[in-house]
Amino acid sequence: MEYTTLGKTDIKISKLCVGCMSFGKPSADFHEWTLDPQETEKMVSHALELGINFFDTANTYSHGTSEEYLGRAIKNCTSRDKVVLASKVYFNEGRLSKSAINREIDGTLMRLGTDYLDLYIIHRFDYGTPIEETMEALDGLVRAGKVRALGASAMYGYQFYNMQLAARDNGWTPFVSMQNHYNLLYREDERELIPICAQMGVSLTPYSPLAAGRLCRKEWHTDTKRSMTDKVAVSKYDGTESEDRKIVLRVAEIAEKYGKTMTQISLAWQFAKGVSSPIIGATKAKYFDDAAGSFDVKLTAEDIAYLEEPYVPHRIVGAL
């Protein structure tokens, strides 16, 4: 495993992050393909064996049971100081208001069974709450010792910039990470958000780096439970299937050239683009093994240009 630091902090993270949306009680109104506590623990244990120390969840994943299952697995598999735990706030009553943030952090800590978070992420931009109210409330969590660092996710570049300015101008804690939607099939954030993050020394920890599996195989769909029931992934990717298949086939071509898997090529591209730690959601331990093999791949400038060349502009997904 390879490691880096989170933004300008001293928090050491593995360059692969376990996406814990795969953990939790299945439900028709969230996800039907999630893992139970025993399977969650097996996945967490295997990730730790590979040297992965970075785990990302959210207060609303499987209605809070993702946090519960993850917290239980961490307690059974390792000591708290050996892992970096991230969770999120926004898709809850009150969004990013001061009262909501203060309420939701306590619920998250309780479900995870810990008295602090390493990274607390705002899940989206809140159009209904003043930026200053949100940033001051988040800063209060850091000062209280409930949170070590702050992150943001999926928003427009100007929104992120304005929130960082509010932190700077008021002496509050700034964001050190951005969890945005980014992969070979969706690169819209290269226009503004990613350059802003680079300018500010903010780590990129993108979600859906493998486009919900579409960058892992030549076939667009499979017969897995997730592929058949994940309506969110369908809304993200299937509208541009005809254009994006060209990129998928090029990933397969480069994978064959190097004797690697399509997953490894797709993640190697992420690292070549400056990503710190892509978030890998998986329901089988072998997928973590596959992802870890990406560190053995070094793409040339020609490889990268070849993979990127068929890309066409996409509608915005995630920031709205």
Secondary structure as GFF3:
##gff-version 3
##sequence-region A 1 320
A	DSSP	beta_strand	3	5	.	.	.	ID=ss1
A	DSSP	beta_strand	12	14	.	.	.	ID=ss2
A	DSSP	beta_strand	17	19	.	.	.	ID=ss3
A	DSSP	three_ten_helix	20	22	.	.	.	ID=ss4
A	DSSP	alpha_helix	37	49	.	.	.	ID=ss5
A	DSSP	beta_strand	54	56	.	.	.	ID=ss6
A	DSSP	three_ten_helix	61	64	.	.	.	ID=ss7
A	DSSP	alpha_helix	65	77	.	.	.	ID=ss8
A	DSSP	three_ten_helix	80	82	.	.	.	ID=ss9
A	DSSP	beta_strand	84	89	.	.	.	ID=ss10
A	DSSP	alpha_helix	98	112	.	.	.	ID=ss11
A	DSSP	beta_strand	117	122	.	.	.	ID=ss12
A	DSSP	alpha_helix	131	143	.	.	.	ID=ss13
A	DSSP	beta_strand	147	153	.	.	.	ID=ss14
A	DSSP	alpha_helix	157	170	.	.	.	ID=ss15
A	DSSP	beta_strand	175	179	.	.	.	ID=ss16
A	DSSP	three_ten_helix	188	190	.	.	.	ID=ss17
A	DSSP	alpha_helix	193	200	.	.	.	ID=ss18
A	DSSP	beta_strand	203	204	.	.	.	ID=ss19
A	DSSP	three_ten_helix	211	213	.	.	.	ID=ss20
A	DSSP	alpha_helix	225	229	.	.	.	ID=ss21
A	DSSP	alpha_helix	231	237	.	.	.	ID=ss22
A	DSSP	three_ten_helix	238	240	.	.	.	ID=ss23
A	DSSP	alpha_helix	241	258	.	.	.	ID=ss24
A	DSSP	alpha_helix	262	272	.	.	.	ID=ss25
A	DSSP	beta_strand	279	281	.	.	.	ID=ss26
A	DSSP	alpha_helix	286	292	.	.	.	ID=ss27
A	DSSP	three_ten_helix	293	296	.	.	.	ID=ss28
A	DSSP	alpha_helix	301	308	.	.	.	ID=ss29
###
